[in-house]
Amino acid sequence: MPAAPTIPDSHADLLDAAGVATLSTIGPDGRPQVTAIWYVRDGDVVRMSALRSRQKYRNVAARPQATLFLLDPANPYRTLEIRGDVALEDDADLAFFTQVAHRYGSEPEAFPTDGRVTLTLTPRHVSSFG
């Protein structure tokens, strides 16, 4: 079995910065659904927070595959695409969401918190450009 793809060192800074990425999932009609999302790199996986009431959660619950796309704000020709499998985990104590909110300079109380889950994207294909 081939080794799991890793994030290239040349583009790791895009994941390590508190930026905004787009998360693409497959909707119930088979068409892509894309949303802006905050993220946290955790070793070789990327974790995100979502609400059970949102379409992106329903999409990955039904089809646990997604693509995360990052664009370098200083150079729009430098990109990172991570396609992978998504695992869902309850965040009932809001520990992960609190980490995400603080990473982005916000307080968790400023956002809806009921029904929070953690999405963990495990890379299956990684493409970088620029």
C-alpha positions, 0 to 999 in steps of 0.5 A: 500500500502506498504511503499516505500523502503529506503536506509539502514543506514548501506549502505548510505555511499556508496551513500553519497560518490562521487563514480561510480555506474553502471546503468542498463537499458533495451535496445530496444532488451530487453537485459540489457545495463549497464553503469558507472555513477555519482550520487547524493543522494537526500533524498530517491531518486538518481539523475543522469545526462545524454545526450539525445543522449545516449542509457541510455536516450533512454532506460529509455525514452522507459522503465522507470525502472532501477537498480543502483548498488554500490560496496564498493571500500574498501570491494567488498563484501559490495554492494547496489542495488536499483531497481526503476522507473526513471523520466526524467526532462530537465536540460536546465540551467545545474543546476543539471549537474553543481552540479554533476560535482562539486561534482566529482571535475570537471568543467561542461565545460569539458563535453558535455552539449547539451541535458542534462537531469536529471534522478531521480531513485525512489526506489521500491526495495533495497537490501544490502549485507555485 
